[in-house]
């Protein structure tokens, strides 16, 4: 591992709370910049949402979930358990503030502002992964190309128009022409006969997320990081009095042996969907637009008669199928009921039915790796990448919604910059960190 260029800060002792994808990317970036790292995880590094996701590196679709059409989808999510988005009625009181802020961000203006903010990070996604590959990190098990499908060719054409405009905006290859009728299955034999239209976005990539997190964990350990598994972050402590006395910020962690307290020069809070709980226990007030709630997703790996050549996404079924390391992973659904890990067998059956509607030849007697995990969701669709206002020695990095893989490495770069007190730069440009910041609400700010 070579020292990251552009970093001249004195080495710091940095405690990273959370060994998911964002925690691992942050730890790797900090070690590459020459810092000493202790990594703490409640299970083991690389578990949870880091491992069971779709492995998408997809700048064209790295957008906020909130949008004009989501108001209708949210209502349907409350009324039925078979919708791709399910919101438990009993959880509504606890989700009220989150839901109000989410609906406010469904306006076209808020969506445009959120997209502009995310685009600052998105523009560096491919180059950040290319740097990983150059540093010897394997990005195996995946491929390139995202094949979008829909039963309705007109609906797909409208979606492709938006993707084409976005590709031009980001300087990426334009989507290929839409195929219809028998040409769909001729081009991709894995697609079911019910798929009426398709097109390929050739710029997009996908990787096996399990391989990525295993590689990152191995590199972090090899670089000398201290790794503490089976330790849950409870809260962080950082005050002006501690800074005045020369004491570093501290974190309280809970293990099987009880609670322990760790002091460090800097702390990174990257606890995924549980970050909100840690911040609340620490007395940190989070703006409604950046409050973090768990949105539970499902995946499984299944045998297939024919593996597709690209990542398959069904826009009408809200489900993706990804050929990873010789198997087909099915990913989809979103449950909001306050739980991080509750497994609902009926939702897995719904996921199987959705996948069978657009992918042919799936062998549901050959299912492995049934998985449920919580995505760290925010109402605005933007992540938190920010120092705590009360103590900038504590940096928070979480809330990447469904874009953790796409934005993980660039987030690690920003975390290293914040730890060192320097401006964040992605793809050669300064990043306006205000949309991702924990700060007091001011007039005109998006709630």
DRENKOLFI-699570 format. One line per 2 residues: their letters; for each residue x, y, z of N, C-alpha, C. Coordinates in pm, whole numbers, plus 50000, padded with zeros to 5 digits. Layout:
% residues N
a = X Y Z X Y Z X Y Z | ...
This chain:
% residues 447
xx = 50085 49881 50000 50000 50000 50000 50089 50124 50000 | 50069 50212 49903 50149 50333 49894 50078 50448 49963
xx = 50159 50540 50017 50100 50655 50086 50026 50742 49986 | 49908 50786 50024 49822 50865 49936 49886 50999 49909
xx = 49892 51036 49782 49949 51165 49746 49857 51277 49791 | 49914 51391 49820 49835 51507 49861 49815 51514 50010
xx = 49858 51412 50086 49842 51411 50230 49976 51436 50296 | 49986 51545 50372 50110 51576 50442 50086 51593 50591
xx = 49967 51553 50637 49933 51568 50778 50012 51470 50863 | 50038 51509 50988 50105 51420 51081 50017 51300 51108
xx = 50077 51182 51125 49996 51062 51152 49911 51077 51277 | 49787 51030 51267 49693 51036 51378 49653 50894 51418
xx = 49616 50879 51545 49553 50754 51590 49403 50769 51567 | 49350 50694 51471 49210 50709 51431 49133 50582 51467
xx = 49022 50600 51536 48932 50492 51571 48815 50495 51473 | 48796 50387 51398 48685 50377 51303 48580 50284 51364
xx = 48462 50338 51390 48351 50261 51447 48264 50211 51333 | 48266 50082 51309 48187 50023 51201 48278 49966 51094
xx = 48267 49835 51070 48350 49770 50970 48272 49727 50848 | 48163 49800 50816 48093 49777 50690 48173 49836 50576
xx = 48110 49848 50461 48183 49896 50344 48239 50036 50364 | 48159 50127 50420 48206 50264 50439 48318 50268 50543
xx = 48304 50190 50651 48410 50184 50750 48539 50128 50693 | 48529 50020 50614 48647 49961 50553 48713 50056 50454
xx = 48631 50122 50370 48687 50218 50275 48755 50334 50347 | 48695 50379 50458 48754 50488 50535 48884 50443 50599
xx = 48885 50324 50658 49006 50272 50721 49117 50256 50618 | 49084 50205 50501 49184 50186 50396 49242 50321 50352
xx = 49156 50421 50331 49204 50553 50290 49293 50615 50397 | 49256 50599 50524 49334 50655 50634 49470 50587 50645
xx = 49473 50456 50631 49600 50384 50634 49687 50422 50516 | 49627 50438 50400 49702 50476 50281 49761 50616 50298
xx = 49695 50700 50378 49746 50835 50405 49847 50838 50519 | 49876 50722 50577 49981 50715 50678 49934 50720 50822
xx = 49803 50710 50847 49752 50716 50983 49747 50577 51046 | 49740 50575 51178 49726 50450 51254 49577 50428 51282
xx = 49527 50309 51257 49382 50285 51259 49348 50169 51351 | 49243 50190 51432 49175 50082 51504 49034 50072 51448
xx = 48996 49954 51405 48865 49930 51343 48780 49843 51434 | 48660 49891 51467 48570 49821 51559 48442 49784 51483
xx = 48396 49660 51499 48270 49620 51436 48191 49532 51531 | 48057 49546 51528 47971 49471 51619 47968 49322 51584
xx = 48001 49287 51462 48006 49146 51422 48148 49116 51377 | 48168 49120 51246 48302 49112 51190 48307 49205 51071
xx = 48423 49263 51040 48429 49356 50927 48379 49290 50799 | 48303 49369 50722 48254 49320 50594 48125 49242 50600
xx = 48060 49234 50715 47932 49166 50724 47820 49267 50697 | 47695 49224 50711 47583 49316 50695 47561 49357 50550
xx = 47514 49480 50531 47479 49529 50398 47598 49534 50305 | 47720 49531 50360 47840 49535 50276 47851 49412 50188
xx = 47794 49300 50229 47818 49173 50161 47699 49126 50077 | 47577 49158 50115 47461 49100 50050 47399 49188 49943
xx = 47467 49294 49901 47407 49388 49805 47433 49345 49661 | 47398 49432 49568 47407 49399 49425 47545 49426 49366
xx = 47635 49490 49438 47768 49516 49386 47770 49615 49271 | 47673 49704 49267 47662 49799 49154 47756 49917 49169
xx = 47829 49948 49063 47902 50075 49050 47835 50147 48934 | 47734 50224 48967 47641 50273 48864 47615 50423 48879
xx = 47705 50506 48829 47685 50650 48840 47554 50700 48780 | 47506 50637 48673 47385 50687 48609 47263 50677 48700
xx = 47264 50582 48792 47148 50565 48880 47179 50601 49025 | 47293 50665 49050 47325 50711 49186 47251 50842 49211
xx = 47122 50828 49240 47031 50940 49255 46956 50926 49388 | 46902 51036 49442 46817 51023 49561 46695 50937 49533
xx = 46653 50859 49632 46532 50778 49616 46409 50867 49604 | 46406 50976 49679 46291 51066 49676 46275 51127 49536
xx = 46153 51139 49493 46122 51198 49363 45972 51209 49348 | 45923 51280 49247 45779 51303 49233 45695 51175 49237
xx = 45742 51066 49176 45663 50943 49174 45660 50868 49305 | 45751 50902 49397 45759 50827 49521 45649 50861 49620
xx = 45579 50971 49603 45466 51001 49692 45361 50891 49680 | 45328 50855 49556 45229 50749 49533 45281 50614 49583
xx = 45410 50586 49559 45467 50459 49602 45467 50447 49754 | 45488 50558 49824 45490 50556 49970 45353 50519 50025
xx = 45247 50575 49967 45111 50541 50010 45084 50393 49988 | 45124 50341 49872 45104 50200 49843 45183 50112 49939
xx = 45301 50161 49980 45384 50086 50072 45321 50070 50209 | 45238 50166 50249 45169 50156 50377 45049 50061 50366
xx = 44986 50059 50249 44860 49988 50234 44875 49839 50201 | 44991 49799 50146 45006 49659 50108 45145 49608 50140
xx = 45152 49481 50177 45280 49417 50207 45345 49359 50083 | 45277 49359 49969 45334 49298 49849 45404 49400 49760
xx = 45398 49527 49796 45465 49630 49718 45615 49622 49740 | 45694 49674 49644 45839 49669 49662 45882 49748 49785
xx = 45807 49853 49818 45833 49933 49937 45725 49901 50039 | 45765 49850 50155 45669 49814 50259 45698 49895 50385
xx = 45595 49965 50435 45609 50047 50555 45508 49996 50657 | 45558 49943 50767 45471 49885 50869 45387 49994 50935
xx = 45252 49982 50937 45169 50085 51000 45207 50112 51145 | 45246 50007 51220 45282 50027 51360 45410 50108 51376
xx = 45490 50115 51270 45614 50192 51277 45595 50338 51237 | 45475 50374 51190 45453 50510 51139 45481 50619 51243
xx = 45440 50604 51369 45472 50712 51464 45621 50741 51474 | 45703 50637 51477 45847 50657 51487 45906 50710 51357
xx = 45835 50689 51246 45886 50731 51115 45827 50864 51070 | 45746 50929 51153 45675 51049 51108 45770 51158 51060
xx = 45869 51193 51142 45961 51300 51103 46039 51261 50978 | 46083 51135 50973 46155 51086 50856 46066 51094 50731
xx = 45941 51047 50744 45850 51045 50631 45814 51183 50581 | 45791 51278 50673 45758 51415 50632 45874 51475 50553
xx = 45996 51455 50603 46112 51508 50533 46131 51439 50398 | 46108 51307 50393 46120 51234 50267 46021 51289 50163
xx = 45896 51307 50203 45795 51358 50109 45828 51498 50063 | 45885 51580 50153 45927 51715 50113 46035 51710 50006
xx = 46120 51606 50012 46229 51595 49914 46184 51529 49784 | 46057 51495 49773 46005 51438 49649 45976 51545 49543
xx = 45986 51671 49578 45959 51777 49480 46070 51780 49376 | 46039 51821 49252 46143 51827 49147 46263 51913 49186
xx = 46239 52025 49254 46348 52112 49292 46442 52047 49391 | 46384 51980 49493 46467 51912 49592 46544 51796 49526
xx = 46477 51723 49436 46544 51613 49366 46663 51665 49286 | 46644 51777 49216 46753 51834 49136 46870 51876 49225
xx = 46839 51937 49340 46945 51981 49431 47020 51861 49488 | 46948 51756 49525 47012 51637 49578 47099 51568 49473
xx = 47050 51567 49349 47128 51506 49241 47258 51584 49218 | 47250 51716 49219 47372 51797 49202 47473 51767 49312
xx = 47424 51752 49434 47515 51723 49545 47581 51586 49526 | 47501 51484 49494 47556 51351 49476 47652 51344 49358
xx = 47623 51421 49253 47708 51416 49135 47853 51453 49165 | 47875 51533 49269 48012 51566 49307 48091 51439 49343
xx = 48024 51345 49406 48087 51220 49446 48086 51120 49331 | 47974 51116 49258 47957 51021 49150 48066 51035 49044
xx = 48108 51157 49016 48207 51180 48910 48340 51112 48939 | 48366 51082 49065 48492 51017 49099 48480 50868 49123
xx = 48361 50810 49102 48339 50669 49138 48430 50575 49060 | 48431 50586 48929 48512 50494 48848 48661 50511 48875
xx = 48707 50636 48883 48851 50657 48905 48893 50605 49042 | 48804 50614 49142 48838 50562 49275 48852 50410 49272
xx = 48764 50342 49199 48778 50198 49187 48899 50160 49102 | 48928 50240 49001 49049 50214 48922 49174 50225 49009
xx = 49172 50320 49104 49284 50334 49197 49292 50212 49289 | 49178 50158 49330 49179 50035 49409 49246 49923 49331
xx = 49208 49908 49205 49266 49802 49123 49417 49823 49109 | 49459 49947 49087 49602 49975 49075 49676 49945 49204
xx = 49606 49953 49316 49667 49924 49445 49660 49775 49480 | 49613 49694 49386 49614 49550 49406 49488 49492 49465
xx = 49383 49570 49479 49256 49518 49533 49175 49456 49420 | 49136 49332 49439 49062 49261 49335 48919 49316 49323
xx = 48878 49337 49200 48740 49377 49171 48673 49268 49087 | 48704 49144 49122 48661 49030 49042 48516 48993 49070
xx = 48468 48899 48989 48337 48840 49012 48223 48908 48943 | 48248 49019 48874 48140 49094 48812 48164 49116 48664
xx = 48136 49238 48619 48152 49269 48477 48109 49411 48449 | 48061 49435 48328 48020 49570 48289 47890 49563 48210
xx = 47820 49675 48208 47694 49685 48136 47574 49661 48225 | 47476 49751 48215 47351 49741 48292 47238 49733 48190
xx = 47167 49620 48187 47059 49599 48092 46926 49626 48161 | 46859 49733 48120 46731 49772 48178 46617 49708 48098
xx = 46515 49663 48169 46400 49601 48103 46270 49662 48154 | 46166 49644 48072 46031 49686 48112 45932 49613 48023
xx = 45815 49582 48078 45710 49524 47995 45655 49625 47896 | 45662 49754 47930 45603 49860 47848 45714 49935 47774
xx = 45725 49919 47641 45831 49988 47567 45826 50140 47580 | 45706 50197 47590 45696 50343 47601 45754 50392 47733
xx = 45725 50319 47840 45781 50357 47970 45932 50345 47970 | 45983 50242 47905 46128 50224 47899 46193 50333 47815
xx = 46126 50375 47707 46181 50481 47623 46194 50612 47700 | 46094 50643 47783 46102 50764 47864 46217 50755 47964
xx = 46237 50638 48022 46347 50620 48118 46481 50632 48047 | 46492 50574 47927 46617 50583 47853 46651 50727 47818
xx = 46551 50807 47785 46577 50949 47756 46645 51018 47874 | 46595 50988 47995 46657 51045 48114 46799 50995 48134
xx = 46823 50866 48109 46958 50811 48122 47052 50871 48018 | 47002 50895 47897 47087 50953 47794 47130 51095 47832
xx = 47036 51172 47886 47071 51308 47929 47171 51304 48043 | 47153 51208 48133 47244 51197 48247 47384 51151 48201
xx = 47389 51058 48107 47518 51013 48056 47594 51128 47991 | 47524 51211 47916 47590 51327 47855 47640 51423 47962
xx = 47559 51443 48065 47597 51533 48175 47722 51485 48248 | 47734 51352 48265 47847 51296 48339 47964 51260 48249
xx = 47948 51277 48119 48055 51243 48027 48076 51094 48009 | 47968 51016 48018 47975 50872 48003 47913 50828 47871
xx = 47938 50703 47833 47883 50651 47708 47731 50652 47711 | 47673 50687 47598 47526 50694 47589 47466 50555 47593
xx = 47343 50543 47645 47275 50413 47641 47256 50367 47497 | 47256 50235 47480 47235 50179 47347 47088 50190 47308
xx = 47054 50171 47180 46914 50180 47137 46826 50076 47206 | 46698 50106 47212 46602 50014 47272 46573 49898 47176
xx = 46571 49778 47232 46530 49660 47157 46388 49624 47196 | 46313 49570 47098 46175 49532 47122 46147 49393 47066
xx = 46042 49332 47118 45997 49203 47066 46103 49094 47080 | 46114 49010 46977 46206 48898 46981 46352 48939 46988
xx = 46384 49062 46949 46523 49107 46954 46575 49115 47098 | 46482 49130 47193 46521 49138 47335 46586 49007 47378
xx = 46516 48895 47354 46568 48764 47397 46683 48719 47308 | 46686 48762 47183 46798 48727 47095 46928 48790 47146
xx = 46917 48913 47196 47036 48981 47247 47075 48930 47385 | 46976 48892 47469 47005 48841 47604 46913 48721 47631
xx = 46962 48599 47604 46878 48480 47619 46828 48456 47761 | 46890 48518 47861 46846 48496 48000 46713 48565 48030
xx = 46668 48655 47943 46545 48728 47970 46422 48645 47935 | 46318 48657 48019 46193 48586 47996 46118 48646 47877
xx = 46027 48566 47822 45950 48611 47705 45859 48728 47737 | 45826 48749 47866 45737 48858 47904 45803 48995 47895
xx = 45934 48999 47883 46004 49128 47876 45983 49186 47737 | 45918 49303 47733 45882 49361 47604 45983 49454 47543
xx = 46078 49504 47623 46176 49598 47571 46297 49602 47664 | 46411 49638 47606 46532 49646 47686 46630 49742 47621
xx = 46723 49792 47701 46839 49865 47647 46955 49848 47744 | 47075 49871 47696 47196 49854 47775 47261 49990 47799
xx = 47298 50016 47924 47384 50129 47959 47526 50073 47971 | 47611 50090 47871 47741 50020 47869 47843 50072 47969
xx = 47822 50192 48021 47922 50252 48110 47925 50188 48248 | 47814 50128 48291 47801 50085 48429 47880 49956 48455
xx = 47917 49936 48581 47996 49818 48619 47931 49749 48739 | 47976 49627 48765 47933 49557 48886 48045 49463 48929
xx = 48055 49442 49061 48158 49358 49119 48095 49267 49223 | 48167 49165 49265 48121 49079 49373 48152 49150 49505
xx = 48050 49197 49578 48079 49275 49699 48148 49193 49808 | 48122 49061 49810 48190 48977 49908 48340 48976 49886
xx = 48382 48967 49761 48524 48971 49730 48583 49106 49769 | 48510 49214 49739 48561 49348 49770 48585 49365 49920
xx = 48488 49329 50003 48505 49353 50146 48610 49259 50205 | 48621 49137 50150 48726 49048 50196 48863 49106 50163
xx = 48876 49161 50043 49002 49223 50002 49035 49343 50089 | 48936 49427 50114 48961 49545 50196 48999 49506 50338
xx = 48928 49410 50395 48962 49367 50531 49104 49314 50537 | 49142 49232 50438 49277 49176 50437 49383 49286 50424
xx = 49356 49385 50339 49453 49492 50320 49464 49581 50444 | 49350 49605 50510 49351 49686 50632 49430 49615 50742
xx = 49409 49485 50755 49485 49410 50856 49633 49407 50821 | 49664 49383 50693 49804 49375 50651 49877 49507 50671
xx = 49803 49618 50664 49864 49750 50682 49885 49785 50829 | 49847 49693 50919 49875 49714 51060 49761 49765 51144
xx = 49640 49769 51086 49527 49816 51166 49495 49716 51277 | 49456 49769 51390 49405 49685 51499 49256 49665 51474
xx = 49210 49541 51470 49070 49511 51442 49007 49448 51565 | 48897 49508 51611 48823 49457 51727 48686 49414 51677
xx = 48664 49283 51669 48535 49229 51625 48448 49198 51747 | 48316 49194 51724 48223 49163 51832 48211 49275 51934
xx = 48231 49398 51891 48224 49514 51981 48130 49617 51920 | 48022 49649 51990 47920 49741 51939 47945 49883 51991
xx = 47945 49978 51900 47960 50118 51941 47834 50164 52014 | 47851 50225 52129 47739 50273 52210 47722 50423 52193
xx = 47830 50498 52210 47823 50643 52196 47965 50698 52181 | 47972 50824 52140 48100 50894 52133 48096 51012 52229
xx = 48213 51053 52276 48223 51162 52372 48330 51258 52322 | 48290 51381 52297 48385 51483 52255 48329 51619 52291
xx = 48401 51697 52368 48353 51826 52413 48465 51928 52406 | 48426 52055 52420 48525 52163 52420 48621 52148 52537
xx = 48570 52100 52653 48656 52085 52769 48763 51979 52745 | 48726 51873 52675 48824 51769 52644 48930 51824 52550
xx = 48891 51906 52453 48990 51965 52364 49081 52058 52440 | 49024 52139 52531 49104 52234 52607 49205 52164 52698
xx = 49167 52048 52747 49257 51975 52836 49358 51890 52761 | 49345 51888 52628 49435 51807 52548 49395 51662 52535
xx = 49279 51627 52587 49231 51489 52576 49163 51466 52442 | 49184 51349 52387 49119 51316 52262 48975 51276 52281
xx = 48897 51270 52174 48759 51220 52186 48761 51072 52223 | 48650 51026 52275 48642 50887 52321 48517 50820 52266
xx = 48523 50689 52259 48407 50609 52220 48384 50503 52325 | 48259 50481 52358 48221 50372 52447 48174 50257 52360
xx = 48234 50140 52379 48195 50021 52304 48150 49913 52402 | 48064 49824 52353 48012 49715 52436 48053 49581 52378
xx = 48117 49499 52458 48156 49364 52419 48088 49264 52512 | 48116 49137 52490 48060 49034 52577 48108 49050 52720
xx = 48222 49114 52736 48278 49133 52870 48226 49258 52939 | 48149 49341 52866 48098 49465 52924 48138 49585 52842
xx = 48123 49704 52900 48156 49827 52828 48302 49864 52847 | 48357 49923 52742 48495 49971 52744 48497 50109 52681
xx = 48602 50183 52708 48613 50321 52658 48747 50333 52587 | 48744 50384 52462 48865 50398 52383 48883 50546 52348
xx = 49001 50599 52377 49036 50737 52343 49125 50735 52220 | 49102 50827 52129 49183 50837 52007 49204 50983 51971
xx = 49294 51007 51876 49312 51143 51826 49191 51187 51744 | 49139 51094 51664 49023 51119 51580 48934 50995 51583
xx = 48804 51016 51564 48708 50906 51559 48624 50921 51433 | 48601 50810 51364 48511 50805 51249 48393 50716 51287
xx = 48273 50771 51280 48150 50696 51310 48090 50650 51178 | 48104 50520 51149 48054 50464 51023 47977 50337 51055
xx = 47873 50351 51135 47797 50237 51187 47677 50201 51102 | 47675 50246 50976 47567 50209 50887 47431 50251 50938
xx = 47334 50160 50930 47197 50193 50969 47183 50219 51118 | 47282 50179 51198 47278 50202 51342 47343 50334 51383
xx = 47392 50410 51288 47460 50535 51321 47367 50632 51393 | 47240 50637 51352 47145 50726 51418 47133 50697 51565
xx = 47131 50568 51601 47121 50530 51741 47244 50575 51819 | 47362 50561 51759 47486 50604 51824 47486 50755 51844
xx = 47443 50829 51743 47443 50975 51754 47342 51022 51858 | 47224 50960 51860 47125 50999 51961 47177 50971 52102
xx = 47241 50856 52121 47298 50824 52252 47410 50919 52291 | 47471 50983 52189 47580 51077 52214 47532 51220 52232
xx = 47398 51240 52222 47343 51374 52237 47359 51461 52115 | 47379 51401 51999 47400 51477 51875 47266 51499 51806
xx = 47236 51624 51773 47113 51657 51701 47141 51650 51551 | 47065 51568 51483 47083 51548 51340 46970 51619 51265
xx = 47002 51699 51161 46895 51762 51083 46800 51657 51026 | 46670 51684 51021 46576 51584 50970 46614 51527 50833
xx = 46668 51610 50745 46701 51564 50611 46809 51457 50610 | 46889 51449 50719 46998 51352 50726 46978 51249 50837
xx = 46857 51239 50891 46833 51136 50991 46845 50999 50925 | 46903 50904 50996 46931 50772 50939 46834 50669 50995
xx = 46767 50597 50906 46676 50490 50945 46710 50365 50864 | 46688 50246 50922 46716 50123 50847 46607 50091 50746
xx = 46646 50073 50621 46556 50025 50517 46601 49885 50478 | 46528 49784 50522 46573 49647 50507 46555 49596 50365
xx = 46662 49541 50308 46656 49484 50174 46684 49335 50179 | 46649 49265 50071 46663 49120 50063 46746 49081 49942
xx = 46818 48970 49955 46885 48912 49839 46900 48763 49859 | 46919 48693 49749 46953 48551 49753 47033 48520 49627
xx = 47102 48408 49631 47177 48362 49515 47114 48232 49467 | 47092 48223 49335 47012 48114 49281 47081 48056 49158
xx = 47057 47927 49136 47106 47865 49014 47026 47914 48893 | 47092 47923 48779 47026 47974 48658 47068 47892 48537
xx = 46971 47866 48451 46999 47792 48329 47098 47866 48240 | 47081 47997 48233 47169 48081 48153 47205 48206 48233
xx = 47333 48228 48256 47374 48350 48324 47373 48467 48226 | 47314 48580 48263 47316 48696 48174 47458 48751 48158
xx = 47477 48825 48051 47609 48883 48024 47630 49013 48099 | 47520 49075 48143 47528 49203 48211 47437 49199 48334
xx = 47444 49302 48414 47351 49319 48525 47213 49347 48467 | 47112 49276 48515 46975 49294 48466 46893 49371 48568
xx = 46823 49470 48523 46735 49546 48611 46596 49557 48552 | 46495 49511 48627 46357 49523 48582 46296 49647 48645
xx = 46267 49748 48565 46213 49873 48617 46070 49855 48667 | 45993 49770 48603 45854 49752 48648 45845 49661 48769
xx = 45940 49571 48786 45937 49480 48901 46030 49526 49015 | 46105 49632 48992 46194 49689 49094 46287 49582 49152
xx = 46345 49502 49065 46430 49391 49106 46550 49385 49013 | 46666 49346 49068 46784 49331 48984 46837 49189 48997
xx = 46901 49141 48890 46964 49010 48887 47107 49029 48838 | 47204 48981 48917 47343 49012 48890 47425 48883 48883
xx = 47494 48861 48771 47582 48744 48764 47710 48772 48841 | 47727 48704 48956 47843 48725 49042 47915 48594 49064
xx = 48038 48588 49023 48123 48471 49049 48056 48340 49009 | 47990 48341 48892 47932 48219 48838 47795 48183 48889
xx = 47735 48266 48972 47600 48245 49023 47517 48371 48995 | 47386 48362 49015 47299 48477 48991 47243 48526 49125
xx = 47272 48650 49158 47218 48709 49281 47095 48792 49246 | 46990 48776 49325 46865 48851 49309 46855 48947 49426
xx = 46831 49075 49397 46827 49178 49501 46705 49266 49479 | 46638 49302 49590 46526 49394 49578 46452 49413 49709
xx = 46341 49484 49702 46250 49513 49812 46311 49611 49913 | 46224 49675 49989 46264 49769 50093 46157 49770 50200
xx = 46196 49733 50323 46103 49729 50436 46143 49833 50539 | 46045 49912 50581 46063 50006 50692 45971 49963 50806
xx = 46029 49902 50909 45951 49871 51028 46032 49892 51155 | 46147 49958 51141 46233 49986 51255 46336 49880 51283
xx = 46321 49762 51220 46414 49652 51244 46531 49660 51147 | 46647 49615 51195 46766 49612 51111 46783 49478 51039
xx = 46741 49369 51102 46778 49238 51050 46664 49136 51050 | 46541 49175 51079 46431 49077 51086 46407 49016 50948
xx = 46408 48883 50942 46390 48812 50816 46243 48774 50801 | 46182 48814 50690 46041 48783 50662 46036 48688 50543
xx = 46007 48559 50565 46006 48462 50454 45911 48500 50341 | 45800 48567 50375 45705 48603 50269 45766 48703 50172
xx = 45853 48789 50221 45919 48886 50131 46020 48816 50040 | 46085 48712 50089 46176 48637 50004 46099 48567 49892
xx = 45980 48517 49924 45896 48455 49820 45854 48559 49717 | 45822 48680 49763 45786 48787 49669 45905 48823 49580
xx = 46024 48825 49638 46143 48854 49559 46164 48749 49450 | 46141 48621 49485 46155 48514 49387 46054 48530 49275
xx = 45931 48565 49309 45827 48582 49207 45861 48698 49114 | 45911 48807 49169 45949 48921 49086 46061 48883 48990
xx = 46161 48811 49041 46273 48773 48955 46228 48679 48844 | 46141 48583 48876 46095 48486 48776 46013 48553 48668
xx = 45962 48673 48695 45883 48744 48596 45965 48804 48483 | 46099 48816 48501 46178 48873 48391 46305 48796 48359
xx = 46340 48697 48442 46456 48612 48414 46407 48469 48399 | 46445 48402 48290 46398 48266 48268 46499 48166 48325
xx = 46450 48042 48349 46538 47932 48383 46600 47940 48521 | 46533 48005 48616 46586 48010 48752 46551 47882 48827
xx = 46649 47827 48898 46630 47702 48971 46613 47734 49119 | 46487 47742 49163 46460 47781 49300 46479 47666 49399
xx = 46518 47548 49349 46562 47442 49440 46710 47455 49473 | 46776 47550 49409 46920 47570 49426 46945 47712 49475
xx = 46891 47744 49592 46905 47878 49649 47008 47874 49761 | 47100 47968 49758 47199 47984 49865 47203 48130 49907
xx = 47265 48155 50018 47291 48292 50064 47165 48377 50073 | 47058 48321 50129 46942 48406 50158 46986 48509 50261
xx = 46958 48634 50234 47016 48742 50314 46915 48854 50333 | 46918 48913 50451 46845 49037 50476 46939 49131 50548
xx = 46934 49258 50512 47021 49356 50575 46966 49495 50561 | 47012 49582 50648 46957 49718 50653 47044 49815 50576
xx = 46981 49885 50484 47048 49995 50415 47030 50121 50500 | 47134 50202 50518 47120 50325 50597 47056 50435 50511
xx = 46928 50459 50533 46851 50551 50448 46837 50688 50515 | 46841 50794 50433 46813 50929 50479 46699 50987 50395
xx = 46618 51079 50450 46506 51135 50373 46550 51207 50246 | 46662 51277 50251 46708 51352 50136 46774 51266 50031
xx = 46811 51142 50068 46887 51057 49977 47035 51087 49976 | 47079 51180 50061 47220 51216 50067 47286 51153 50188
xx = 47412 51115 50175 47482 51061 50292 47526 51171 50387 | 47559 51131 50509 47628 51219 50603 47777 51192 50587
xx = 47852 51294 50552 47999 51288 50553 48042 51420 50614 | 48063 51418 50746 48069 51545 50817 48136 51530 50953
xx = 48212 51633 50995 48253 51637 51136 48135 51674 51224 | 48141 51635 51351 48040 51681 51445 48061 51829 51471
xx = 47955 51909 51467 47971 52053 51496 48034 52079 51633 | 48002 51995 51732 48053 52017 51868 48198 51974 51884
xx = 48245 51887 51796 48383 51840 51805 48425 51786 51668 | 48495 51867 51587 48531 51825 51452 48632 51711 51447
xx = 48681 51669 51563 48770 51552 51564 48691 51423 51547 | 48559 51431 51555 48473 51315 51532 48403 51334 51398
xx = 48425 51241 51306 48372 51249 51170 48268 51140 51152 | 48155 51175 51093 48046 51079 51067 48041 51049 50918
xx = 48031 50921 50884 48020 50881 50744 47920 50766 50733 | 47801 50797 50685 47695 50696 50675 47581 50749 50588
xx = 47473 50672 50579 47354 50719 50510 47366 50719 50359 | 47434 50620 50302 47454 50617 50157 47337 50555 50083
xx = 47229 50526 50157 47108 50473 50096 47141 50346 50017 | 47113 50341 49889 47142 50220 49811 47266 50234 49724
xx = 47352 50331 49756 47468 50359 49671 47600 50341 49744 | 47602 50255 49845 47723 50238 49924 47841 50188 49843
xx = 47817 50093 49751 47927 50042 49671 47977 50150 49575 | 47886 50215 49504 47927 50319 49410 48008 50429 49477
xx = 47968 50466 49600 48026 50584 49664 48122 50550 49778 | 48145 50421 49805 48231 50384 49917 48373 50437 49907
xx = 48447 50409 49799 48585 50457 49792 48598 50609 49794 | 48509 50682 49725 48520 50828 49728 48487 50882 49867
xx = 48396 50814 49937 48368 50855 50075 48491 50836 50162 | 48562 50726 50143 48685 50705 50218 48784 50818 50197
xx = 48795 50866 50073 48884 50978 50044 48841 51104 50119 | 48710 51129 50122 48660 51248 50192 48682 51236 50342
xx = 48663 51116 50398 48684 51097 50541 48829 51126 50576 | 48923 51077 50496 49064 51105 50522 49092 51254 50519
xx = 49030 51326 50425 49049 51470 50418 48993 51539 50543 | 48875 51499 50587 48814 51560 50705 48896 51532 50830
xx = 48948 51411 50842 49033 51377 50956 49155 51468 50961 | 49207 51501 50844 49327 51584 50835 49296 51733 50832
xx = 49167 51767 50830 49129 51909 50829 49155 51980 50699 | 49155 51907 50588 49178 51970 50459 49051 51959 50373
xx = 49039 52041 50269 48919 52036 50184 48911 51903 50111 | 48787 51855 50093 48768 51733 50017 48776 51761 49868
xx = 48844 51674 49795 48854 51687 49650 48825 51551 49588 | 48739 51551 49489 48704 51429 49417 48718 51458 49268
xx = 48787 51371 49199 48807 51385 49054 48865 51522 49018 | 48955 51571 49103 49025 51697 49076 48947 51822 49107
xx = 48830 51808 49168 48747 51925 49198 48715 51930 49347 | 48710 52052 49401 48669 52068 49541 48523 52026 49557
xx = 48492 51964 49669 48356 51918 49698 48290 52016 49794 | 48171 52062 49758 48089 52141 49849 48028 52044 49949
xx = 48080 52045 50071 48040 51947 50171 47912 51986 50245 | 47859 52105 50219 47744 52151 50296 47623 52060 50285
xx = 47591 52002 50167 47472 51914 50164 47486 51789 50249 | 47609 51750 50283 47633 51627 50358 47666 51655 50504
xx = 47649 51782 50546 47701 51825 50675 47598 51821 50786 | 47645 51787 50906 47565 51798 51028 47582 51940 51080
xx = 47481 52023 51057 47490 52162 51101 47352 52211 51135 | 47347 52322 51204 47219 52379 51242 47142 52420 51118
xx = 47010 52406 51125 46924 52449 51014 46927 52598 50997 | 46943 52640 50873 46939 52784 50843 46833 52810 50738
xx = 46793 52935 50728 46686 52972 50634 46727 52929 50493 | 46634 52862 50425 46658 52819 50289 46722 52682 50278
xx = 46766 52623 50390 46826 52491 50385 46717 52385 50372 | 46749 52281 50297 46655 52171 50276 46644 52087 50403
x = 46521 52078 50455 46503 51999 50577 46503 51850 50548
